[in-house]
Amino acid sequence: MFGAMTKSLQTARRATFAYFALNGFVLGLWVVHIPAIEHQVGISHATLGWLLLLLGAGAFVGMQLVGPLTDRFGARRVVPLSAALCGASLALPGLAGNAWTLGAALLVFGLGNGSLDVSMNAHAVQVEAGYRRPIMSAFHAVFSVGGVLAALVGARALGWGWSTAATLTTVGILAVAVGAAVAPALLPRSESAGTAERSATRTTTWRTTPLRIWALAGLALMLMLTEGVANDWSALALRDVLDAPAATAALAYGAFATAMTVGRLLADRVAARFGPVAIVRYGSALAAIALTLVALAPSIPLAVAGWALFGIGLSGTVPQLFSAAGHAEPAAAGANVSRVAGLGYLGVLAGPAIIGPLTHLMPLNHTFFLPVAFCVAAALSARILRPGAAQPQPQGDRPAAVDVHA
């Protein structure tokens, strides 16, 4: 029985890796094709910026809808359906012919992406509970790897002159197929979640969400807004503040993304040894120091090094928040993860809206002191992750048996 259960956990873990990679790949392929779609539809940068808000709105709605559904029906049912929606909707932006149809396409694509994001994270929490040791950061690292692969594949497809519609449709079909193929390996709902379903339904509304979950969501908002600074402004800061050539400026984001991926691959072992509080406290503190270095750096190499340290510091923080939310109450893991992920996603969207206007008042590098303050606040608030409910505890490298029933 133990051996069979261990094998099912290992298989479920591999399947969860597949969904995280799939989500990263699908989202990354969309990002790579944004300029081509903008040209295809014939819209301005400003119009595209407004339409991207629909992508964010769809993702937020999808997160809030799917969280409770995952608790009710189990991730084994919801994750494959979310993956199918995410993959199929990838084709829609490539088929858009004007701003209206692109807006509708982005709304549906965001809905699929948000649904998959929450449901696969809820299943990752379930797998982590079976392993009884931290494994969440590795899933997020694989998401990043999926994005890198998407950049390579997308660049190659564009180089060969493939149409955007053909590329996105083909990848969308493959994504649906892969999501369906690995679905049988997902874990069914645990017996404890099934017997506590009535309790879950009492805690899935916004009004009855525990204060600790909202505190974790607030941390996610601050840290994901801070992470978004690197995505949106790292290359621009190197170019405008330090007069770096365009090719050199791209190294800023490259250093950040690479360090983030490596850090996430290592963060689980660090969390197993020192705990999630240390990951968030010292990771956020390192991120604050690194971003201060970026803001004050007098040279390009020092700034690039600062972005790399920034990625290392932030790498393990958000996965720990998702893990803590999911383990706080296993019967409501989906709803709780949706709160943390949803508010965090709002932070990603709010980043450009906050930093952009500040550049009219001060140099771009000086605006970075606002996310520095958020990192300091996160470091000071890290004790909220101290488990008040069951958390995975380090118990060696072998996964432990869990009681799972359909």
C-alpha positions as CSV (number, residue, x, y, z in Angstrom):
1,M,0.0,0.0,0.0
2,F,2.8,2.4,1.0
3,G,4.7,1.7,-2.2
4,A,1.7,2.2,-4.4
5,M,0.8,5.4,-2.7
6,T,4.3,6.7,-3.0
7,K,4.2,5.9,-6.7
8,S,0.9,7.8,-7.1
9,L,2.4,10.8,-5.4
10,Q,5.5,10.8,-7.6
11,T,3.3,10.5,-10.7
12,A,1.1,13.3,-9.5
13,R,4.1,15.5,-8.9
14,R,5.3,14.9,-12.4
15,A,1.9,15.7,-13.8
16,T,1.8,18.9,-11.7
17,F,5.2,19.9,-13.2
18,A,3.7,19.3,-16.6
19,Y,0.8,21.7,-16.0
20,F,3.1,24.4,-14.6
21,A,5.4,24.1,-17.6
22,L,2.3,24.1,-19.9
23,N,1.0,27.3,-18.3
24,G,4.3,29.0,-18.5
25,F,4.8,28.0,-22.1
26,V,1.3,29.1,-23.2
27,L,1.6,32.4,-21.5
28,G,5.1,33.0,-22.8
29,L,4.1,32.2,-26.4
30,W,1.4,34.9,-26.1
31,V,4.0,37.4,-24.8
32,V,6.4,36.7,-27.6
33,H,3.7,37.3,-30.2
34,I,2.3,40.6,-28.7
35,P,4.1,42.9,-31.2
36,A,2.9,40.8,-34.1
37,I,-0.7,40.8,-32.9
38,E,-0.5,44.5,-32.3
39,H,0.6,45.0,-35.9
40,Q,-1.9,42.5,-37.2
41,V,-4.9,44.2,-35.5
42,G,-3.6,47.7,-36.3
43,I,-3.8,49.3,-32.8
44,S,-1.5,51.7,-30.9
45,H,0.6,51.0,-27.8
46,A,-1.9,52.9,-25.7
47,T,-4.9,50.9,-27.0
48,L,-3.0,47.6,-26.4
49,G,-2.3,48.8,-22.9
50,W,-6.0,49.2,-22.2
51,L,-6.8,45.8,-23.8
52,L,-4.2,44.1,-21.6
53,L,-6.3,45.2,-18.6
54,L,-9.0,42.8,-20.0
55,L,-6.5,40.0,-19.8
56,G,-5.9,40.8,-16.2
57,A,-9.6,41.2,-15.5
58,G,-10.3,37.8,-17.0
59,A,-7.5,36.2,-15.0
60,F,-8.8,37.7,-11.7
61,V,-12.3,36.5,-12.4
62,G,-11.1,33.0,-13.4
63,M,-9.1,32.8,-10.1
64,Q,-12.1,33.7,-8.0
65,L,-14.5,31.4,-9.8
66,V,-12.2,28.3,-10.0
67,G,-10.9,28.4,-6.4
68,P,-14.2,27.3,-4.8
69,L,-14.9,24.9,-7.7
70,T,-11.6,23.2,-7.0
71,D,-12.5,22.7,-3.4
72,R,-16.0,21.4,-4.3
73,F,-15.1,19.0,-7.2
74,G,-11.4,18.4,-6.7
75,A,-8.3,19.5,-8.6
76,R,-8.3,16.3,-10.6
77,R,-11.5,17.4,-12.4
78,V,-10.9,21.2,-12.5
79,V,-7.2,21.3,-13.6
80,P,-7.7,19.5,-16.9
81,L,-10.7,21.6,-17.8
82,S,-8.8,24.8,-16.9
83,A,-5.8,23.6,-19.0
84,A,-8.2,22.9,-21.9
85,L,-9.7,26.4,-21.7
86,C,-6.2,28.0,-21.4
87,G,-4.8,26.1,-24.3
88,A,-7.9,26.6,-26.6
89,S,-8.2,30.3,-25.9
90,L,-4.5,30.8,-26.9
91,A,-5.7,30.7,-30.5
92,L,-8.1,33.5,-30.1
93,P,-5.7,36.5,-30.1
94,G,-4.1,35.2,-33.3
95,L,-7.5,35.2,-35.0
96,A,-8.5,38.7,-33.9
97,G,-9.1,41.3,-36.6
98,N,-9.8,44.4,-34.7
99,A,-9.6,45.9,-31.2
100,W,-13.0,44.6,-30.2
101,T,-12.3,41.0,-31.1
102,L,-8.9,41.2,-29.5
103,G,-10.4,42.5,-26.3
104,A,-12.9,39.7,-26.2
105,A,-10.1,37.2,-27.0
106,L,-7.9,38.5,-24.2
107,L,-10.8,38.4,-21.7
108,V,-11.3,34.7,-22.5
109,F,-7.6,33.9,-22.5
110,G,-7.2,35.6,-19.2
111,L,-10.1,33.6,-17.8
112,G,-8.4,30.4,-18.9
113,N,-5.0,31.4,-17.5
114,G,-6.3,32.5,-14.1
115,S,-8.4,29.3,-13.8
116,L,-5.3,27.1,-14.5
117,D,-3.1,29.2,-12.2
118,V,-5.3,28.6,-9.1
119,S,-6.4,25.1,-9.8
120,M,-2.8,23.8,-10.5
121,N,-1.5,25.6,-7.4
122,A,-4.3,24.0,-5.3
123,H,-3.2,20.6,-6.6
124,A,0.4,21.4,-5.9
125,V,-0.6,22.1,-2.3
126,Q,-2.2,18.7,-2.1
127,V,0.9,17.0,-3.5
128,E,3.1,18.9,-1.1
129,A,1.0,17.8,1.8
130,G,1.6,14.2,0.7
131,Y,5.4,14.7,0.5
132,R,5.4,16.4,3.9
133,R,8.2,18.7,2.9
134,P,8.4,21.9,0.8
135,I,8.2,21.3,-3.0
136,M,6.2,24.4,-4.1
137,S,9.0,26.5,-5.3
138,A,10.1,23.9,-7.8
139,F,6.7,24.0,-9.5
140,H,7.1,27.7,-10.0
141,A,10.6,27.3,-11.3
142,V,9.2,24.9,-14.0
143,F,6.7,27.6,-14.9
144,S,9.6,29.9,-15.5
145,V,11.4,27.3,-17.6
146,G,8.2,26.9,-19.7
147,G,8.3,30.7,-20.4
148,V,11.9,30.5,-21.5
149,L,11.1,27.6,-23.9
150,A,8.2,29.6,-25.3
151,A,10.5,32.5,-26.0
152,L,12.9,30.2,-27.9
153,V,10.1,28.5,-29.9
154,G,8.2,31.7,-30.6
155,A,11.4,33.4,-31.8
156,R,12.1,30.5,-34.1
157,A,8.5,30.5,-35.5
158,L,8.6,34.2,-36.1
159,G,12.0,33.8,-37.8
160,W,10.6,31.2,-40.1
161,G,7.8,33.5,-41.0
162,W,5.0,31.4,-39.6
163,S,1.7,33.2,-39.2
164,T,0.7,34.2,-35.7
165,A,-2.7,32.5,-36.0
166,A,-1.1,29.2,-37.2
167,T,1.5,29.2,-34.4
168,L,-0.9,30.0,-31.6
169,T,-3.6,27.6,-32.8
170,T,-1.1,24.7,-33.2
171,V,0.4,25.3,-29.7
172,G,-3.1,25.7,-28.3
173,I,-4.2,22.3,-29.7
174,L,-1.0,20.6,-28.4
175,A,-1.6,22.2,-25.0
176,V,-5.1,20.8,-24.8
177,A,-3.8,17.4,-25.8
178,V,-1.0,17.4,-23.2
179,G,-3.3,18.6,-20.5
180,A,-5.7,15.8,-21.2
181,A,-2.9,13.2,-21.4
182,V,-1.5,13.8,-17.9
183,A,-4.9,14.4,-16.2
184,P,-5.3,10.7,-15.0
185,A,-2.1,11.1,-12.9
186,L,-3.6,13.9,-10.7
187,L,-4.6,13.1,-7.2
188,P,-8.2,12.8,-6.3
189,R,-9.6,14.7,-3.3
190,S,-8.2,13.6,0.0
191,E,-10.7,12.0,2.4
192,S,-10.2,14.9,4.9
193,A,-11.2,17.4,2.2
194,G,-14.2,15.4,1.2
195,T,-15.6,15.0,4.8
196,A,-14.9,18.7,5.5
197,E,-16.8,19.9,2.4
198,R,-19.4,21.7,4.5
199,S,-16.7,23.5,6.4
200,A,-15.2,24.5,3.1
201,T,-18.4,26.0,1.8
202,R,-18.6,28.2,4.9
203,T,-15.1,29.7,4.2
204,T,-15.1,30.2,0.5
205,T,-16.8,33.6,0.4
206,W,-14.9,36.8,0.5
207,R,-16.6,37.9,3.7
208,T,-15.7,34.7,5.6
209,T,-12.2,34.4,4.4
210,P,-9.9,34.2,7.5
211,L,-7.9,37.3,8.3
212,R,-4.6,35.3,8.1
213,I,-5.4,34.6,4.4
214,W,-6.0,38.3,3.7
215,A,-2.7,39.0,5.4
216,L,-0.9,36.5,3.1
217,A,-2.8,38.1,0.1
218,G,-1.5,41.5,1.2
219,L,2.0,40.2,1.2
220,A,1.4,38.6,-2.2
221,L,0.2,42.0,-3.6
222,M,3.3,43.8,-2.4
223,L,5.8,41.1,-3.5
224,M,4.2,40.5,-6.9
225,L,4.0,44.2,-7.5
226,T,7.7,44.4,-6.7
227,E,8.4,41.4,-9.0
228,G,6.5,43.2,-11.7
229,V,9.0,46.1,-11.5
230,A,11.7,43.8,-13.0
231,N,9.4,42.6,-15.7
232,D,8.3,46.1,-16.7
233,W,11.1,48.5,-16.0
234,S,14.5,46.6,-15.6
235,A,15.6,47.0,-19.3
236,L,14.2,50.5,-19.5
237,A,16.0,51.6,-16.4
238,L,19.4,50.4,-17.7
239,R,18.8,52.1,-21.0
240,D,17.5,55.5,-19.7
241,V,19.4,55.9,-16.5
242,L,22.8,54.4,-17.5
243,D,22.6,54.9,-21.2
244,A,23.1,51.2,-22.0
245,P,22.6,50.0,-25.6
246,A,19.3,48.1,-26.2
247,A,21.1,44.8,-26.4
248,T,22.9,45.4,-23.1
249,A,19.8,46.7,-21.4
250,A,18.1,43.4,-22.1
251,L,20.7,41.8,-19.8
252,A,19.0,43.3,-16.8
253,Y,15.8,41.3,-17.2
254,G,17.8,38.3,-18.3
255,A,19.8,38.4,-15.1
256,F,16.7,38.7,-13.0
257,A,14.8,35.9,-14.8
258,T,17.7,33.5,-14.7
259,A,18.4,34.2,-11.0
260,M,14.7,33.8,-10.2
261,T,14.5,30.4,-11.9
262,V,17.7,29.1,-10.2
263,G,16.6,30.5,-6.8
264,R,13.2,28.7,-7.1
265,L,15.0,25.4,-7.9
266,L,17.0,25.8,-4.6
267,A,14.3,27.4,-2.4
268,D,12.5,24.2,-1.4
269,R,15.7,22.8,0.2
270,V,16.3,26.1,2.0
271,A,12.6,26.1,3.2
272,A,12.9,22.5,4.4
273,R,15.9,23.5,6.5
274,F,15.0,26.9,7.8
275,G,11.3,27.2,7.2
276,P,9.0,29.5,5.1
277,V,9.3,32.4,7.5
278,A,13.0,32.6,6.9
279,I,12.5,32.4,3.1
280,V,10.1,35.4,3.1
281,R,11.9,37.4,5.8
282,Y,15.5,37.2,4.5
283,G,14.5,36.9,0.8
284,S,12.5,40.1,1.0
285,A,15.3,41.8,2.9
286,L,17.8,40.7,0.2
287,A,15.4,42.0,-2.5
288,A,15.2,45.3,-0.7
289,I,19.0,45.6,-0.6
290,A,19.4,44.5,-4.2
291,L,16.8,47.0,-5.6
292,T,18.5,49.8,-3.6
293,L,21.7,48.8,-5.3
294,V,20.0,49.0,-8.7
295,A,18.5,52.4,-7.9
296,L,21.9,53.8,-6.9
297,A,24.2,51.8,-9.2
298,P,26.7,54.1,-11.0
299,S,27.6,51.5,-13.6
300,I,26.0,48.9,-15.8
301,P,27.7,45.8,-14.4
302,L,26.7,46.8,-10.8
303,A,23.1,47.4,-11.9
304,V,22.9,44.0,-13.7
305,A,24.3,42.3,-10.6
306,G,21.7,44.1,-8.5
307,W,18.9,42.7,-10.7
308,A,20.3,39.2,-10.4
309,L,20.4,39.5,-6.5
310,F,16.9,40.9,-6.7
311,G,15.7,37.7,-8.5
312,I,17.5,35.5,-6.0
313,G,15.8,37.3,-3.1
314,L,12.3,37.2,-4.5
315,S,12.5,33.7,-6.0
316,G,11.2,31.7,-3.1
317,T,8.8,34.3,-1.5
318,V,5.6,34.0,-3.5
319,P,5.5,30.2,-3.6
320,Q,5.7,30.1,0.2
321,L,2.6,32.4,0.4
322,F,0.7,30.1,-1.9
323,S,1.8,27.1,0.1
324,A,0.8,28.7,3.4
325,A,-2.6,29.7,2.1
326,G,-3.3,26.2,0.8
327,H,-2.2,24.4,4.0
328,A,-4.0,26.8,6.3
329,E,-7.3,24.9,5.7
330,P,-7.0,22.0,3.3
331,A,-10.7,21.8,2.7
332,A,-10.7,25.4,1.4
333,A,-7.3,25.3,-0.3
334,G,-8.6,26.4,-3.7
335,A,-10.5,29.4,-2.3
336,N,-7.7,30.5,-0.1
337,V,-5.1,30.2,-2.9
338,S,-7.5,32.1,-5.2
339,R,-7.5,35.0,-2.7
340,V,-3.7,35.1,-2.4
341,A,-3.1,34.7,-6.2
342,G,-5.9,37.1,-7.1
343,L,-4.7,39.9,-4.9
344,G,-1.1,39.2,-6.0
345,Y,-2.1,39.4,-9.6
346,L,-3.7,42.8,-8.9
347,G,-0.3,43.8,-7.7
348,V,1.3,42.8,-11.0
349,L,-1.3,44.9,-12.8
350,A,-0.9,47.9,-10.4
351,G,2.8,48.1,-10.8
352,P,2.9,49.9,-14.2
353,A,0.0,52.1,-13.1
354,I,2.0,53.2,-9.9
355,I,5.5,53.4,-11.2
356,G,4.6,55.1,-14.5
357,P,3.0,58.3,-13.1
358,L,5.8,58.6,-10.5
359,T,8.3,59.0,-13.3
360,H,6.7,62.4,-14.0
361,L,7.9,63.5,-10.5
362,M,11.3,61.8,-10.2
363,P,13.8,59.8,-12.2
364,L,12.8,56.2,-12.9
365,N,15.5,54.7,-10.7
366,H,14.2,56.7,-7.7
367,T,10.7,55.3,-8.1
368,F,12.3,51.9,-7.1
369,F,12.4,53.0,-3.5
370,L,8.6,52.4,-3.3
371,P,9.0,48.6,-4.1
372,V,12.0,48.7,-1.7
373,A,9.6,49.8,1.0
374,F,7.2,47.0,0.1
375,C,10.1,44.5,0.4
376,V,10.9,45.9,3.8
377,A,7.3,45.6,4.9
378,A,7.2,42.0,3.7
379,A,10.3,41.2,5.6
380,L,8.9,42.6,8.8
381,S,5.6,40.8,8.3
382,A,7.0,37.4,7.5
383,R,6.0,35.9,10.8
384,I,2.4,35.6,9.5
385,L,3.7,32.5,7.7
386,R,4.4,30.8,11.0
387,P,2.1,27.8,10.8
388,G,-1.1,28.2,12.8
389,A,-2.5,25.2,11.0
390,A,-0.8,22.1,9.4
391,Q,2.2,22.9,7.3
392,P,4.5,20.4,5.5
393,Q,7.4,19.6,7.7
394,P,10.8,18.4,6.6
395,Q,10.9,14.6,7.0
396,G,13.7,13.5,4.7
397,D,13.5,13.1,0.9
398,R,11.1,10.3,0.6
399,P,7.4,11.2,0.0
400,A,5.0,9.9,2.7
401,A,1.8,8.0,2.1
402,V,-1.4,10.0,2.2
403,D,-5.0,8.8,2.3
404,V,-6.5,9.7,-1.1
405,H,-9.9,8.5,-2.3
406,A,-12.0,9.5,-5.3
